[in-house]
């Protein structure tokens, strides 16, 4: 029989001065009142059960995965029981019972989901798609405003979850390449709405950091790049080539940075000093004017334009401000949402200087100007070396971008920085490692691998081949490589031919598009070798593709499907299912851009 105390206990009360929101304070007071009103019961109060939370990510380069894991770690501190999974692992969930789902996804190609999310997207659009009437969800989308379908994959998942009956916890957040701050704000805004979904009442929400650096580990990282030295700058194309492809070797000595074959190297480049000088001239500035850089530090305008702000690919905010100040009717018409395609075409290939010259009457103060400029973002390059073969170094393979447009010479920011300005006794290159967990060699060295990498897409496969050689892997290696001309553009020819002689590289199929009247590409070689390719697939080979996402990767994917149909005797639907299973089993991985 329960024993009642002679005097009821005093009920604690949370005052209005406490550091909680109105909703949190109301819930806490109600919870404490309820708890103490039952204090006469001898049995102990049952501890609240942790709420389940699913965090699904679609990630190609690792950024979305890192953010998903951050959400999982923070949610655990908030009283949830999180499950963090790539989207293609949706089959492991019981969709009849899940009530809280957070989706974090990047966008790939033309508004498509990343490879580890494609099967999930297909499932959501199939007749077997689950009803999500019980699900409360939120979407964090990563993208790049330089692409027309900005955050397209995140937008699609957000809309589809709603169509299937899901209830949105908070509005979708679309992040540009400078994603850290909005992503952390999204995370900190999740907890109260998530707590409200509980049948047990809310959850006390501890304060979370809103500093972007909180996303990064200690040591050298994206937020704190290592000042590396350039060791080698070697041109790979022979004399007479229309291309300038370089092999760079960079020292990591003293950095503590480590990487694996398949990872990418992030580089913070500076803008071309000549372009900066022309921008300052067009504005009538001497460059010594004081402005604040993206971190809030006071620096000279010249320094800010060199190292902190993007001068190419003007933001729509900048274009709209130019129109506002110039009152140009044609530009105003282009900014109408109905003319988006025309605007994209008009802006394509232009930089800040083009607009300043085209609208000479437009004037900005130095401080005004930088508010309309995007933060200069690091460039990512697939690493072309194995750390086992080159300890203390990292190699990359870069196509140097130079071309004429709108009456001026144009230069790729990072490629020309490396080729022209990163050399010298005092020069350093700010670098960091970007892990790519979705582009890895099989752990079993006996498994055969098929690699498709035209042009600079060969980079990670040089690393793969070195890694397999250094580890003594016995599995067969097959490389498809292509470029313009064999005589001028056969990148790493001597290394590859030596690997062939040593039986480390078992097959090498090349496609040099301009060596004959009819252009031949790597996908054509794949189709020609369809029977052998199918045999390797049936032997368990893993397929890897690196290079251009818009054309090459799509054409290679189509060729793979055709090989499976013709050589494998499969129907179109069976071929689709076969490829989907390859992706699910991590046997078909792509590093495309």
Helices and strands as residue ranges (DSSP letters): H 22-37, E 51-58, H 63-77, E 80-86, G 87-92, E 100-105, G 115-117, H 118-124, E 136-142, H 152-163, E 167-168, E 173-175, H 180-188, H 190-195, G 212-215, E 226-235, E 245-251, E 264-268, H 273-283, E 290-292, E 298-300, H 301-307, H 316-326, H 329-334, G 337-339, H 340-347, H 352-358, H 366-371, E 379-382, E 393-399, E 402-405, E 408-411, H 413-416, I 417-421, E 429-434, E 449-452, G 455-458, H 459-471, E 477-483, H 486-489, H 493-501, E 507-512, H 522-528, H 530-538, E 542-547, H 552-566, H 572-584, E 588-592
